[in-house]
């Protein structure tokens, strides 16, 4: 099966969407499924307002059509609601071709916190976007319930996994810092709610791994916290394994793959009881969720690192890929994009 995924989030960005899509493609090969990507590569772009480190592509209708037809996919999935996603959606709508989408980012809340535009406006736009899809895939039961209550239709499940070979508890980084170490990792931006973590009265050291537009401001405001910047690959794994507790203060993520990555490193999670943590942590003895984040952090210190690791070992990307492909297969043959037989298929560039 040939699948094309349209996404506005792509390398060199470091975020959950990019890691999810990259891991999905790798795992899908074992299922005899080849996934190509329609990405911002090769399109002109502009810096995202309020976040100059991220750029948004400016795709042309003709080039989007050319790339899709060159890929000749049997199924087309739209992963993001940015310019690439809207352009791919328009292509399918013009040709009356079915496609699937996934809801991975709470853009209405992100836009609201940065611009003051009510999130109800954002949800109306996203509802319109996803209502055209044969299925909108969501990662958790609580998110499905929430979106259903907001009027989204044809919702299906696509859970997430973790690479337990890359993320493991061996060889933790040697951090010369007072313990216990409470660590958070990800984009250092206002929508991640990092101040809810940094303002806590906790023993030991608070550590932030990642970069973003709020980093300089938070470094100045919280001089006792340690900001280590962006980490990748084995270096990231070593730092997650060195933490005593991974703190996930976000109120807006739809899942939070980094929770599974921390657990795979044997590190328990502390979080608020919101979508994502409620589904990943729930009542498992691998972390603590509480409206009092400090209480959650201290309770997570008592969790077994071995139990955390074993929990992650059961959440493979292979199972995630099997679910994703199963959603596409269940829609065939009448509701999935038909291949373009007149075009010889070639690898998509960008």
C-alpha positions in Angstrom: 0.0 0.0 0.0 1.3 3.5 -0.9 0.4 6.3 1.4 1.2 10.0 1.1 1.1 12.2 4.3 0.8 15.9 3.9 2.4 17.8 6.8 3.4 21.4 7.6 5.6 20.1 10.5 8.8 18.6 9.3 12.6 18.5 9.8 14.5 20.3 11.1 11.7 21.1 13.5 11.9 19.0 16.7 8.4 18.3 18.0 6.0 15.5 18.7 4.3 15.7 15.2 7.6 15.2 13.4 8.8 12.4 15.7 5.4 10.7 15.3 5.4 10.8 11.5 9.0 9.7 11.2 8.4 6.8 13.6 5.2 5.8 11.8 6.9 5.6 8.4 9.7 3.4 9.8 7.3 1.0 11.5 4.9 0.9 8.6 7.5 -0.7 6.3 7.2 -3.9 8.3 3.5 -4.0 7.3 4.4 -3.7 3.6 3.2 -0.1 3.6 5.3 2.6 2.0 4.8 6.1 3.4 6.0 9.3 1.5 5.6 12.8 2.8 4.4 16.0 1.2 6.3 18.6 3.2 7.3 22.3 3.2 10.6 21.4 1.6 11.1 23.4 -1.6 8.4 25.9 -1.0 9.0 29.6 -0.1 8.2 30.3 3.5 7.7 33.0 6.1 8.5 33.1 9.8 5.5 32.3 12.0 4.2 35.4 13.8 5.3 35.5 17.5 7.5 32.5 16.8 10.3 33.4 14.3 12.1 30.1 14.8 9.3 28.3 13.0 8.5 29.0 9.3 5.2 28.4 7.4 5.3 27.3 3.8 3.6 29.1 1.0 2.7 26.3 -1.4 1.4 26.8 -4.9 -1.7 24.9 -6.1 0.2 23.6 -9.2 3.2 22.2 -7.3 0.9 20.5 -4.7 -0.9 18.8 -7.5 2.3 17.8 -9.2 3.7 16.3 -6.0 0.6 14.3 -5.2 0.2 13.0 -8.7 3.9 12.1 -8.8 3.5 10.1 -5.6 0.4 8.3 -7.0 -0.7 7.2 -3.6 -3.5 4.8 -2.7 -4.3 6.8 0.3 -3.7 10.4 1.3 -3.6 11.5 4.9 -3.4 15.1 6.1 -1.5 15.4 9.4 -1.7 19.2 10.0 -4.0 22.1 9.4 -1.4 24.5 8.0 -0.9 25.8 4.4 0.3 22.4 3.2 -2.7 20.7 4.8 -5.2 23.1 3.4 -3.6 22.9 -0.1 -3.8 19.1 -0.1 -7.4 19.2 1.2 -8.3 21.6 -1.7 -6.7 19.3 -4.2 -8.8 16.3 -3.0 -11.9 18.4 -2.8 -11.5 19.6 -6.4 -11.1 16.1 -7.6 -13.8 14.6 -5.3 -11.1 12.3 -3.8 -11.4 11.0 -0.2 -8.7 11.6 2.4 -8.1 11.2 6.1 -6.9 13.7 8.7 -5.5 13.6 12.2 -6.0 16.1 15.0 -2.6 16.4 16.7 -2.3 20.0 17.9 -4.6 22.4 19.8 -4.2 25.3 17.4 -7.3 27.2 18.7 -5.8 27.4 22.2 -2.3 28.2 20.8 -3.7 31.0 18.7 -5.9 32.3 21.5 -3.0 32.5 24.0 -0.8 34.4 21.5 -3.4 36.6 19.9 -6.5 36.8 22.0 -8.7 35.4 19.3 -11.4 33.3 21.0 -10.7 29.6 20.7 -14.3 29.1 19.5 -13.3 30.8 16.3 -10.4 28.4 15.9 -12.6 25.4 16.5 -15.1 26.5 13.9 -12.3 26.7 11.4 -10.9 23.3 12.3 -14.3 21.7 12.3 -14.8 22.9 8.8 -11.3 21.6 7.8 -11.8 18.1 9.3 -15.5 17.7 8.3 -14.3 17.1 4.7 -12.3 14.0 5.7 -13.5 10.4 5.5 -12.0 10.0 9.1 -10.3 12.2 11.6 -7.9 10.2 13.7 -7.3 11.1 17.3 -4.9 9.7 19.8 -7.0 9.3 23.0 -10.5 8.5 24.2 -10.7 11.8 26.1 -9.8 13.8 23.0 -12.4 11.9 21.0 -15.0 12.7 23.5 -14.0 16.4 23.7 -14.0 16.8 19.9 -17.3 15.0 19.5 -18.8 17.4 22.0 -17.5 20.3 19.8 -19.3 18.9 16.8 -16.5 17.0 15.0 -17.7 13.9 13.1 -16.3 10.6 11.8 -13.6 10.3 14.6 -11.3 7.3 14.7 -8.5 6.2 17.0 -4.8 6.3 16.2 -2.7 5.9 19.3 1.0 6.7 19.6 4.1 4.6 20.4 7.6 5.0 21.5 11.0 3.8 20.2 12.2 1.8 23.2 15.5 1.1 21.4 16.4 4.8 21.2 14.8 5.7 24.5 16.1 3.6 27.3 17.4 4.0 30.9 21.0 3.0 30.2 23.8 5.5 30.3 22.1 8.5 31.9 23.8 11.8 31.6 26.0 12.8 34.5 24.4 16.0 35.6 26.3 17.8 38.3 23.2 19.2 39.9 21.6 18.9 43.3 18.9 16.2 43.3 16.2 15.3 42.9 16.1 16.5 39.3 12.7 17.5 38.0 13.0 17.9 34.2 10.7 19.1 31.4 11.5 18.9 27.7 10.0 20.4 24.6 9.3 23.7 22.9 10.0 26.6 25.2 6.9 28.6 24.3 4.0 30.2 26.2 1.5 27.5 25.2 3.5 24.8 27.0 2.7 26.4 30.4 6.3 26.0 31.6 5.8 28.7 34.3 3.4 26.3 36.1 6.5 24.1 36.6 9.2 26.7 37.0 7.3 28.6 39.8 6.9 25.5 42.0 8.7 25.2 45.3 10.5 21.9 44.8 13.6 20.3 46.3 16.6 19.7 44.1 16.9 21.2 40.6 14.4 22.2 37.9 15.8 21.5 34.4 14.4 22.6 31.0 15.6 20.9 27.9 14.5 22.6 24.6 14.5 25.9 22.8 11.9 28.4 21.8 10.8 32.0 21.8 10.2 32.1 25.6 13.6 30.8 26.6 15.4 34.1 27.3 12.5 35.5 29.2 12.1 32.4 31.5 15.9 32.1 32.1 15.9 35.7 33.4 12.7 35.2 35.5 13.8 31.9 37.0 17.6 32.0 37.5 17.6 29.0 39.8 16.3 26.7 37.0 18.8 25.2 34.6 18.1 25.6 30.8 20.1 23.1 28.8 18.9 24.0 25.3 17.9 21.6 22.6 19.0 17.9 22.8 18.7 15.2 20.2 19.1 11.5 19.7 21.2 9.7 22.3 22.0 12.9 24.1 18.3 13.6 24.6 17.8 10.0 25.9 20.7 10.3 28.3 19.2 13.5 29.8 15.7 12.0 30.1 17.2 9.0 31.9 19.1 11.3 34.3 15.9 12.9 35.6 14.1 11.7 38.7 10.8 13.0 37.5 9.6 14.2 34.1 7.2 17.1 34.5 4.7 17.7 31.8 2.9 21.0 32.6 1.1 21.5 29.3 -2.6 22.0 29.3 -3.0 22.0 25.5 -1.2 19.0 24.1 -3.5 16.3 22.5 -1.2 13.4 23.6 2.4 14.3 24.5 4.6 11.6 23.0 7.4 12.9 25.2 5.6 11.2 28.2 6.2 7.8 26.6 9.7 8.7 25.8 10.4 9.7 29.4 8.8 6.5 30.6 10.9 4.4 28.2 13.9 6.0 30.0 12.5 4.8 33.3 11.5 8.3 34.4 8.0 8.7 36.0 5.8 11.6 34.9 4.1 14.4 36.8 1.3 16.3 35.0 -2.1 18.0 35.3 -5.2 15.8 34.8 -5.9 16.9 31.2 -6.1 15.2 27.8 -2.9 13.3 27.2 -1.8 12.6 30.8 -5.2 11.3 31.7 -5.0 8.8 28.9 -1.3 7.9 29.2 -0.8 7.9 33.0 -4.4 7.3 34.1 -4.2 5.1 37.3 -1.0 3.3 36.3 1.8 3.4 38.9 4.1 5.2 36.4 3.5 8.8 37.5 1.1 11.2 39.1 -1.6 13.6 37.8 -3.0 16.2 40.0 -4.3 19.8 39.8 -1.6 20.5 42.4 1.4 20.0 40.2 3.8 20.2 43.1 2.0 17.3 44.8 2.1 15.3 41.6 5.9 15.9 41.3 6.6 14.7 44.8 4.3 11.7 44.5 6.0 10.7 41.2 9.3 10.5 43.0 8.0 7.3 44.7 7.3 5.5 41.5 9.3 2.5 40.3 11.6 3.2 37.3 11.4 -0.4 36.3 7.6 -0.2 36.1 7.8 2.9 34.0 10.2 1.1 31.5 8.0 -2.0 31.3 4.9 0.1 30.6 6.7 1.8 27.7 7.8 -1.6 26.3 4.2 -2.4 25.7 3.6 0.8 23.6 5.4 0.0 20.4 5.3 2.0 17.1 4.5 -1.2 15.3 1.1 -1.3 17.1 0.6 2.4 16.4 1.4 1.8 12.7 -0.9 -1.2 12.5 -3.8 0.9 13.8 -3.1 3.8 11.4 -3.0 1.5 8.4 -6.1 -0.4 9.6 -8.0 2.9 9.5 -7.0 3.5 5.9 -7.7 -0.1 4.9 -11.2 0.0 6.5 -12.1 2.9 4.1 -11.0 1.1 0.9 -11.9 0.8 -1.9 -14.6 3.4 -2.2 -13.5 6.1 0.2 -9.8 6.3 -0.2 -7.8 8.3 -2.7 -7.4 6.3 -6.0 -4.0 6.1 -7.5 -3.3 7.9 -10.7 -2.5 5.1 -13.2 -1.3 7.4 -16.0 1.7 8.7 -14.0 4.7 6.6 -13.4 5.4 6.7 -9.7 8.6 8.3 -8.6 9.9 9.2 -5.1 8.6 12.5 -3.8 11.2 15.1 -3.1 10.1 17.4 -0.3 
